[in-house]
Amino acid sequence: MDAMRSRIRSFLGLGELEPLVTPVVHDQAPGDGFVRKSISYVSDGDTVQAFLFEPCGRPRAGAVVALHQHNSQWRMGKSEIAGLAGDALQAFGPALARSGVYVLAPDAVGFESRSGAARDDSVQFAPPQDPARGSTAQDWLQYYNQAMHRLVRGELLMRKVLIDVHSAVSVLSNLTQVSRVGVLGHSYGGNSALFAAALDTRIAFAVSSGAACSYRYKLLHGVGLEMALVIPGFAEQFDFDDLMRCVAPRRLFVVSAEDDPFSADAQDLVVRARPAFEQNQDSERLEHLRVPGAHALDRQRFDAIVNWVLTHSS
């Protein structure tokens, strides 16, 4: 899959990446079996705020970058992964850290500290502003511009997203010195996790939840495209099963639900991709959990993701 990976990287304009700038630790807070540190670092010229969860006691050998969902809530990002706001079934940081896994939860471009709702460019780690009130037209517009302003310059929002995930993996690797770093995410985070794992072979394992749906299906059935997925010409050459193949022989856990339009044809994608994993005599490195339910995570899927990461991160 090296040739496919190189083609996709070239298509997205992913070349040599900048050296990592040393992250800054701003403060820390004790949790139940972990310490949550507020850190910042520079990625592609932007300051990224993130939470680093460090397990107390003896940690496992692994670490994971937890990528937040979209849910049209641009005022939330890392704080939802941290369990400080939003849906408790997105709080992967505390759930994994108290079981011994290091977790880094960064804000994606356009969300929380990196959204138009952020007060200024300073690093304050304030709680998200009025997350309960939902999105506004201005919130939507600032994120829309993140994508559209790049397109008219001949750039891609997905490229920016992937550079930021690459930086997050580097930060987590350097801060923890662990041997296995993975990525996980649901919905928007699941898209980012799958693209990142396909194109960055340092990533040892990945979880993509609520995101495995082909361009073929979406275009045929009128399923909306998240703005980072708007990549001119991409669907003529590649699709999500190609991304899955590029993860082989590393481990990939795909999670989908029967009534979720954003993972509607996940089973077909897994079937298409599985031969790439079987070439390495270990088809179990590609696992798929499909359950009844809608797009939002439920307890069954949340627990399955946590347990899978605990099993495969060390």
C-alpha positions in Angstrom: 0.0 0.0 0.0 3.0 2.3 0.0 2.3 3.4 -3.6 -1.3 4.2 -2.8 -0.3 6.1 0.3 2.2 8.1 -1.6 -0.4 9.0 -4.3 -2.9 10.2 -1.7 -0.3 12.2 0.2 0.7 13.8 -3.1 -2.9 14.5 -4.1 -3.5 16.3 -0.8 -0.2 18.3 -1.0 1.4 16.6 2.0 5.1 17.1 1.7 7.9 17.3 4.3 6.5 18.7 7.6 8.0 21.3 9.7 10.1 20.4 12.8 8.1 20.2 16.0 8.3 23.2 18.3 8.7 22.2 22.0 5.2 22.3 23.7 4.6 24.6 26.7 2.9 23.3 29.8 0.7 26.0 31.3 -1.0 24.4 34.3 -2.3 21.1 35.6 -5.3 19.7 37.5 -5.7 16.4 39.4 -8.3 13.9 38.2 -9.5 10.5 39.2 -6.4 8.4 38.5 -4.8 11.0 36.2 -3.4 14.5 35.9 -4.8 16.8 33.2 -2.2 19.2 31.9 -3.0 22.3 29.7 -0.4 22.6 27.0 0.1 24.5 23.8 2.4 24.0 20.8 2.8 25.4 17.3 1.5 23.5 14.3 1.9 24.9 10.8 2.3 28.4 12.2 -0.8 28.2 14.5 -0.9 27.9 18.2 -2.8 24.7 19.2 -4.2 24.3 22.7 -4.6 20.8 24.0 -5.2 18.8 27.1 -2.6 16.1 28.0 -3.9 13.3 30.3 -1.1 11.6 32.2 -2.1 8.4 34.1 -1.2 8.2 37.8 0.7 5.1 38.9 2.3 2.8 36.4 1.1 3.7 32.8 0.6 1.3 30.0 3.1 1.4 27.0 0.7 3.2 24.7 -0.8 6.6 24.0 -3.5 8.0 21.8 -4.5 11.3 20.2 -8.2 11.7 20.8 -9.8 13.8 18.1 -13.1 15.5 19.0 -16.3 15.4 17.0 -18.0 18.2 15.0 -21.7 18.1 15.8 -22.0 21.8 14.6 -20.7 22.9 18.0 -17.7 24.9 17.1 -17.4 26.3 20.6 -16.4 22.9 21.9 -13.4 20.7 21.1 -10.9 19.4 23.5 -13.2 20.2 26.5 -15.7 17.5 25.3 -12.9 14.9 25.1 -11.9 16.0 28.6 -15.4 15.6 30.0 -15.6 19.3 30.9 -18.5 20.1 28.5 -20.9 18.4 26.1 -21.6 14.7 25.7 -20.2 12.5 28.5 -19.9 9.7 25.9 -17.2 11.7 24.2 -15.0 11.9 27.3 -12.3 9.5 26.2 -9.5 11.4 28.0 -10.5 10.6 31.5 -11.8 7.1 30.7 -8.5 6.0 29.1 -6.1 7.9 31.3 -7.5 6.4 34.5 -6.8 3.0 33.0 -3.2 3.8 32.2 -3.2 5.3 28.7 -1.7 8.7 27.9 -4.2 10.9 25.9 -3.7 14.1 24.0 -6.9 16.0 23.1 -6.2 19.0 20.8 -8.6 21.6 19.5 -9.0 21.2 15.7 -8.9 24.3 13.5 -12.1 26.2 13.8 -13.1 24.8 17.2 -13.1 26.0 20.8 -9.8 28.0 21.3 -9.3 28.1 17.5 -12.8 29.2 16.6 -14.2 32.7 15.8 -15.8 32.6 19.3 -12.4 32.5 21.0 -11.7 35.8 22.8 -8.2 36.4 21.4 -5.0 34.6 20.4 -3.7 34.3 24.0 -3.4 30.9 25.7 -5.9 31.0 28.5 -7.6 27.6 28.7 -10.9 29.1 29.6 -14.0 26.9 29.5 -15.8 27.0 26.1 -18.1 30.0 25.8 -21.7 29.1 26.1 -21.5 25.7 24.5 -25.0 24.9 25.5 -26.5 27.6 23.4 -25.5 25.7 20.2 -24.1 27.0 17.0 -24.8 30.4 15.4 -24.6 31.7 11.9 -21.3 33.4 12.8 -19.9 30.2 14.2 -20.8 28.4 11.0 -19.4 31.1 8.9 -16.0 31.2 10.6 -15.6 27.4 9.9 -17.0 27.7 6.4 -14.3 30.3 5.7 -11.6 27.9 7.1 -12.4 25.7 4.1 -13.5 28.1 1.4 -10.7 30.6 1.9 -8.2 27.7 1.5 -9.9 26.4 -1.7 -9.6 29.7 -3.5 -5.9 29.7 -2.6 -5.6 26.2 -4.1 -5.3 24.7 -0.6 -7.3 22.2 1.4 -8.8 22.2 4.8 -8.1 18.4 5.0 -4.4 19.1 4.5 -4.5 21.5 7.4 -6.3 19.0 9.6 -3.8 16.3 8.8 -0.8 18.5 9.5 -2.3 19.3 12.9 -2.8 15.6 13.6 0.7 14.9 12.6 1.9 17.6 15.0 -0.3 16.1 17.8 1.3 12.7 17.3 4.7 14.2 17.4 3.9 16.1 20.6 2.5 13.0 22.3 5.4 10.9 21.3 8.0 13.4 22.5 6.2 14.1 25.8 5.6 10.5 26.8 8.4 8.6 25.1 6.0 5.7 24.5 6.5 3.2 21.8 3.0 3.0 20.4 0.9 6.1 19.6 -2.6 5.8 18.1 -5.5 8.0 17.0 -9.2 7.8 17.7 -12.2 9.8 16.9 -15.9 9.8 16.3 -17.7 11.5 13.3 -15.5 14.4 12.2 -12.8 13.0 14.5 -13.3 9.6 12.9 -12.7 11.0 9.4 -9.6 12.7 10.6 -8.3 9.6 12.4 -8.8 7.4 9.3 -7.1 9.8 7.0 -4.2 10.4 9.4 -3.6 6.7 10.1 -3.7 5.9 6.4 -1.0 8.6 5.6 1.2 8.6 8.7 2.8 5.2 9.3 4.1 6.3 12.8 0.5 5.8 13.9 0.3 2.3 15.4 -3.4 1.9 15.7 -6.6 3.8 14.9 -10.3 3.9 15.8 -12.7 5.5 13.3 -16.2 5.7 14.6 -19.3 7.1 12.8 -17.2 8.0 9.8 -16.8 5.0 7.5 -19.0 6.0 4.6 -17.8 6.1 1.0 -17.9 9.1 -1.3 -19.8 6.7 -3.6 -22.6 6.3 -1.1 -22.7 9.9 0.0 -23.0 11.2 -3.6 -25.6 8.7 -4.6 -27.8 9.2 -1.5 -27.3 12.9 -0.8 -25.4 12.5 2.4 -23.8 15.7 3.5 -20.0 16.2 3.3 -18.1 17.6 6.2 -16.1 20.6 4.9 -12.7 18.9 5.3 -13.9 16.1 3.1 -14.5 18.6 0.2 -11.4 17.7 -1.8 -11.8 18.5 -5.5 -11.3 15.4 -7.7 -10.5 13.1 -4.8 -13.6 10.9 -5.3 -12.6 10.2 -8.9 -9.4 8.4 -7.8 -9.8 7.3 -4.2 -12.4 6.4 -1.5 -12.6 5.3 2.1 -11.7 1.7 1.4 -8.4 2.9 -0.1 -7.7 4.7 3.1 -8.5 1.6 5.1 -6.1 -0.4 2.9 -3.3 2.1 3.6 -3.6 1.4 7.3 -2.6 -2.2 6.8 -0.8 -4.0 8.5 -1.4 -1.7 11.5 -4.5 -2.1 13.6 -7.8 -0.4 12.6 -11.1 -0.6 14.5 -14.1 0.7 12.6 -17.3 1.4 14.5 -20.7 2.0 12.8 -24.4 2.0 13.4 -27.3 0.7 11.4 -29.2 4.0 11.3 -26.2 6.3 10.9 -26.0 7.8 7.4 -22.4 8.7 8.0 -21.4 5.1 8.4 -24.0 3.6 6.1 -21.9 1.3 3.9 -19.1 0.7 6.5 -19.5 -3.1 6.2 -19.0 -2.9 2.4 -15.9 -0.8 2.9 -14.5 -3.3 5.4 -15.1 -6.2 3.0 -13.3 -4.3 0.2 -10.3 -3.4 2.5 -9.9 -6.7 4.3 -7.7 -8.4 1.6 -5.0 -5.8 2.2 -4.9 -7.0 5.9 -5.1 -10.7 4.9 -1.9 -10.3 2.9 -0.1 -9.9 6.2 -1.7 -13.1 7.5 -3.6 -11.2 10.2 -7.1 -10.2 9.0 -8.0 -9.5 12.6 -6.0 -6.3 12.5 -9.1 -4.9 10.8 -12.1 -5.1 13.1 -15.6 -3.8 12.6 -18.3 -3.3 15.2 -21.7 -2.6 13.8 -24.6 -2.1 16.2 -28.2 -0.8 16.1 -28.5 2.9 16.7 -28.1 6.4 15.2 -25.0 8.6 14.7 -24.4 9.7 18.2 -22.3 7.5 20.4 -24.1 5.3 23.0 -22.7 3.5 26.0 -22.1 0.3 24.0 -19.9 1.9 21.4 -18.1 4.2 23.9 -17.2 1.2 26.1 -16.2 -0.9 23.1 -13.8 1.9 21.9 -12.2 2.3 25.3 -11.8 -1.5 25.7 -10.3 -1.9 22.2 -7.7 0.9 22.9 -6.8 -0.6 26.2 -6.2 -4.0 24.5 -4.2 -2.7 21.6 -2.3 0.3 22.9 0.4 -1.6 24.7 
